[in-house]
């Protein structure tokens, strides 16, 4: 069977979906920084007809319809695999089950996409760094080991660089920045809408257990930040209360800072960039009352 030809923009769409696993049509339009949603829908329709992507869409009469959600099919994954010299077999195997993913997981992937859009708003006529990084990895097989100075970089598990905490803690996304003071590492987590307290306790215990067991502090490290998007303020209050005892027993040489906000705050900033997220932070260098 001959290979079905797609445009450069459609190839970018496939890579974006590969990176985030689930994206809606509005997010794809924002990443491409394209004004015409009809053109985006046309590209997506063509990709569906070529059976490279699958659409999750349910129209409900009388209710404002949400944007359709897209994920890769077996043909879409094979197309990317055949398009590049190198590929990531473990990741491809992981995303091969995305057609069975839960609604909560699909929402989480889109939230990570929104988070990336908030941190790195696309600029007109400029390439997408996230896509460039993955395309380079798939083309050359080499990870970019040299971190550019004063540049923020965003990663998902599709493109995680070498850093032991990523392998052990497995965050939902990762951001790093190198300055003259060193590298700032940020692990990003999105908590599910309904999380029992015992799972919140295990979430914190697991992080500190790994921090205690693994040698992760390097000479070029500045600070470690852990950002957590919570379903509501009650979860934030509970986690902050829980954290104090763990941070009092933390003896790492690098500052560890936790930041908390709600999903709703992220949505508000996306709708109005002037309304910045007010993160509630707690640091290993804070002094706690007895």
C-alpha positions as CSV (number, residue, x, y, z in Angstrom):
1,X,0.0,0.0,0.0
2,X,1.4,3.4,-0.9
3,X,2.0,5.9,1.8
4,X,-0.7,8.5,2.2
5,X,0.6,12.0,1.7
6,X,-0.1,14.6,4.3
7,X,0.9,18.3,4.6
8,X,3.6,19.7,6.9
9,X,0.9,21.2,9.2
10,X,-0.8,17.8,9.4
11,X,2.5,16.2,10.3
12,X,2.9,18.8,13.1
13,X,-0.6,17.9,14.3
14,X,0.3,14.2,14.5
15,X,3.5,15.1,16.5
16,X,1.5,17.3,18.9
17,X,-1.0,14.5,19.5
18,X,1.9,12.1,19.9
19,X,3.4,14.4,22.6
20,X,0.2,15.0,24.6
21,X,-1.8,11.8,23.6
22,X,-5.2,13.7,23.7
23,X,-5.8,17.2,22.4
24,X,-8.9,18.9,21.4
25,X,-9.4,20.9,18.2
26,X,-9.2,24.2,19.9
27,X,-5.9,23.4,21.5
28,X,-4.5,22.2,18.2
29,X,-5.6,25.5,16.7
30,X,-3.8,27.4,19.5
31,X,-0.6,25.4,19.2
32,X,-0.5,26.2,15.4
33,X,-1.5,29.8,16.1
34,X,-4.0,29.6,13.3
35,X,-6.9,32.0,13.0
36,X,-9.2,29.9,10.9
37,X,-10.8,27.0,12.8
38,X,-12.3,25.8,9.5
39,X,-8.8,25.1,8.1
40,X,-7.9,23.2,11.3
41,X,-11.1,21.1,11.1
42,X,-10.3,20.4,7.4
43,X,-6.9,19.1,8.2
44,X,-8.3,17.0,11.1
45,X,-11.1,15.7,8.9
46,X,-8.5,14.6,6.3
47,X,-6.4,12.9,8.9
48,X,-9.5,11.0,10.1
49,X,-10.4,9.9,6.6
50,X,-6.8,8.7,6.2
51,X,-7.3,6.8,9.5
52,X,-4.3,8.5,11.2
53,X,-6.4,9.9,14.1
54,X,-9.6,9.0,15.9
55,X,-12.1,11.5,17.2
56,X,-13.9,11.5,20.5
57,X,-17.0,13.6,20.0
58,X,-20.5,13.5,21.3
59,X,-23.0,16.2,20.2
60,X,-25.8,16.8,22.7
61,X,-28.8,18.6,21.3
62,X,-29.5,21.9,23.0
63,X,-26.2,22.1,24.8
64,X,-23.1,24.0,23.7
65,X,-20.8,21.4,22.2
66,X,-17.3,21.0,23.5
67,X,-14.4,20.7,21.0
68,X,-13.8,17.2,19.6
69,X,-10.8,15.3,21.2
70,X,-8.3,13.6,19.0
71,X,-5.8,10.7,19.5
72,X,-3.6,8.6,17.3
73,X,-4.7,5.4,15.7
74,X,-2.5,2.4,14.9
75,X,-2.0,3.8,11.4
76,X,-1.1,7.2,12.8
77,X,1.5,5.7,15.1
78,X,2.9,3.6,12.2
79,X,3.1,6.7,10.0
80,X,5.2,8.5,12.6
81,X,7.4,5.4,13.1
82,X,7.9,5.1,9.3
83,X,8.6,8.8,8.9
84,X,11.6,8.9,11.2
85,X,14.9,7.0,11.6
86,X,14.4,6.5,15.3
87,X,11.3,5.9,17.4
88,X,10.5,5.3,21.1
89,X,9.2,1.7,21.3
90,X,8.2,1.8,25.0
91,X,6.2,5.0,24.5
92,X,4.6,3.7,21.3
93,X,3.4,0.6,23.2
94,X,2.1,2.8,26.0
95,X,0.0,5.0,23.7
96,X,-1.3,2.0,21.7
97,X,-4.0,1.6,24.4
98,X,-5.2,5.2,24.3
99,X,-8.5,4.2,22.6
100,X,-9.4,2.5,26.0
101,X,-8.2,5.4,28.1
102,X,-10.6,6.7,30.8
103,X,-12.4,10.1,30.5
104,X,-10.4,11.3,33.5
105,X,-7.1,10.5,31.8
106,X,-8.2,12.2,28.6
107,X,-9.1,15.3,30.5
108,X,-5.7,15.2,32.3
109,X,-3.8,15.1,29.0
110,X,-5.7,18.1,27.8
111,X,-4.9,20.0,31.0
112,X,-1.2,19.3,30.4
113,X,-1.7,20.7,26.9
114,X,-3.4,23.8,28.4
115,X,-0.5,24.2,30.9
116,X,2.0,24.2,28.1
117,X,0.0,26.8,26.2
118,X,-0.2,28.9,29.3
119,X,3.6,28.7,29.9
120,X,4.6,29.0,26.3
121,X,2.1,31.0,24.2
122,X,2.7,30.2,20.5
123,X,4.2,33.0,18.5
124,X,3.0,33.7,14.9
125,X,5.3,32.3,12.2
126,X,7.6,30.6,14.7
127,X,8.2,26.9,15.1
128,X,6.9,25.0,18.2
129,X,10.0,24.1,20.4
130,X,8.2,21.0,21.7
131,X,7.7,19.7,18.2
132,X,11.2,20.6,17.1
133,X,12.7,18.7,20.1
134,X,10.8,15.6,19.4
135,X,11.4,15.8,15.6
136,X,15.2,16.1,16.3
137,X,15.1,13.1,18.7
138,X,13.2,11.0,16.1
139,X,15.4,12.1,13.3
140,X,18.9,11.8,14.9
141,X,18.2,9.6,17.9
142,X,20.2,12.0,20.0
143,X,18.9,13.9,23.0
144,X,19.9,17.6,23.2
145,X,22.4,17.3,26.1
146,X,23.4,21.0,26.0
147,X,20.7,23.0,27.8
148,X,20.4,26.6,26.3
149,X,21.0,29.4,28.8
150,X,18.0,31.4,30.1
151,X,15.5,29.3,28.1
152,X,12.5,27.5,29.5
153,X,12.0,24.0,28.1
154,X,8.8,21.9,28.4
155,X,8.6,18.1,28.2
156,X,6.1,15.3,28.5
157,X,7.0,11.6,28.9
158,X,7.2,11.5,25.0
159,X,10.5,13.5,25.2
160,X,11.8,13.3,28.8
161,X,15.5,14.1,28.9
162,X,17.9,12.2,31.2
163,X,17.1,13.1,34.8
164,X,16.7,10.4,37.4
165,X,13.7,11.9,39.1
166,X,11.7,11.7,35.9
167,X,12.3,8.0,35.7
168,X,11.4,7.4,39.4
169,X,8.7,10.0,40.2
170,X,7.1,10.0,36.7
171,X,5.5,13.5,36.7
172,X,2.8,14.4,34.2
173,X,5.1,17.0,32.7
174,X,8.5,18.6,33.3
175,X,10.0,22.0,32.8
176,X,13.6,23.1,33.2
177,X,15.6,26.3,32.9
178,X,19.3,26.9,33.1
179,X,20.8,30.1,34.4
180,X,24.2,31.2,35.7
181,X,23.0,30.0,39.2
182,X,22.3,26.5,37.9
183,X,19.4,24.4,36.5
184,X,15.9,24.9,37.9
185,X,13.9,21.6,37.7
186,X,10.1,21.7,37.8
187,X,7.9,18.6,38.0
188,X,4.2,19.1,37.1
189,X,1.3,17.0,38.4
190,X,-2.4,17.1,37.7
191,X,-4.5,15.4,40.4
192,X,-7.7,13.6,39.5
193,X,-11.1,15.3,40.2
194,X,-11.9,12.9,43.0
195,X,-8.9,11.8,45.1
196,X,-9.3,10.0,48.5
197,X,-7.2,11.3,51.3
198,X,-5.2,8.0,51.5
199,X,-4.1,8.5,47.8
200,X,-3.0,12.1,48.6
201,X,-1.0,10.8,51.5
202,X,0.6,8.1,49.3
203,X,1.3,10.8,46.6
204,X,3.4,12.8,49.1
205,X,5.0,9.8,50.8
206,X,6.1,8.4,47.4
207,X,7.8,11.7,46.4
208,X,9.8,12.0,49.6
209,X,10.7,8.3,49.6
210,X,12.3,8.7,46.2
211,X,14.0,12.0,47.2
212,X,15.5,10.2,50.2
213,X,16.6,7.1,48.4
214,X,17.9,8.4,45.1
215,X,21.0,10.5,44.5
216,X,19.5,13.3,42.5
217,X,21.2,16.5,43.7
218,X,23.9,17.5,41.2
219,X,26.4,20.4,41.3
220,X,24.6,22.2,38.4
221,X,21.2,22.1,40.1
222,X,19.7,25.2,41.6
223,X,16.3,24.3,43.0
224,X,13.6,21.6,42.6
225,X,10.0,22.8,42.2
226,X,6.9,20.6,42.4
227,X,3.8,22.1,40.9
228,X,0.4,20.4,41.7
229,X,-2.9,21.3,40.0
230,X,-5.6,20.3,42.4
231,X,-9.4,19.8,41.8
232,X,-10.3,22.3,44.6
233,X,-9.0,24.4,47.5
234,X,-9.8,21.7,50.1
235,X,-7.2,19.4,48.6
236,X,-4.7,22.2,48.6
237,X,-5.3,22.9,52.3
238,X,-4.9,19.2,53.2
239,X,-1.7,18.8,51.2
240,X,-0.1,21.9,52.7
241,X,-0.9,20.7,56.1
242,X,0.4,17.2,55.3
243,X,3.6,18.6,53.8
244,X,4.9,20.4,56.8
245,X,6.0,17.3,58.7
246,X,7.7,15.9,55.6
247,X,9.6,19.2,54.9
248,X,10.7,19.4,58.5
249,X,12.4,16.0,58.0
250,X,13.9,16.9,54.7
251,X,17.7,17.3,54.8
252,X,18.5,17.7,51.1
253,X,21.1,20.3,50.2
254,X,18.9,21.8,47.4
255,X,15.8,23.9,48.1
256,X,12.6,22.0,47.5
257,X,9.4,24.1,46.8
258,X,5.9,22.8,46.4
259,X,3.3,25.0,44.6
260,X,-0.4,24.5,44.6
261,X,-3.3,25.9,42.5
262,X,-6.7,24.7,41.2
263,X,-7.6,23.6,37.7
264,X,-10.1,26.5,37.7
265,X,-7.3,29.0,38.1
266,X,-5.5,27.6,35.1
267,X,-8.7,27.9,33.0
268,X,-9.2,31.5,34.1
269,X,-5.7,32.5,33.1
270,X,-6.1,30.8,29.7
271,X,-9.3,32.8,29.2
272,X,-7.7,36.0,30.5
273,X,-3.8,36.1,30.4
274,X,-3.8,39.1,32.7
275,X,-5.3,37.0,35.5
276,X,-2.2,35.2,36.7
277,X,-2.4,32.0,38.7
278,X,-1.8,32.7,42.4
279,X,0.3,29.7,43.4
280,X,0.2,28.8,47.1
281,X,3.8,27.7,47.9
282,X,5.6,26.0,50.7
283,X,9.4,25.5,50.9
284,X,11.9,23.4,52.7
285,X,13.5,26.6,53.9
286,X,10.3,27.9,55.5
287,X,10.2,28.0,59.3
288,X,7.3,26.0,60.7
289,X,5.5,26.7,64.0
290,X,5.5,23.8,66.5
